């Protein structure tokens, strides 16, 4: 069974890879990314949306 936001098992990535993805795409820290994964789950679109919100709040935008 796949997680929401993931199409198949060969597209699955582990939490460490998700942390890297969130850092690269949004600029949040490792700790922020790990907390976000724990709070939101593994839904990539939701993670990216929330990570962008976190970045905006911390950058004053």
PyMOL commands that set and color helices and strands:
alter all, ss='L'
color gray80, all
select helices_A, chain A and resi 9-11+15-26+30-40+44-59
alter helices_A, ss='H'
color red, helices_A
deselect
rebuild
show_as cartoon
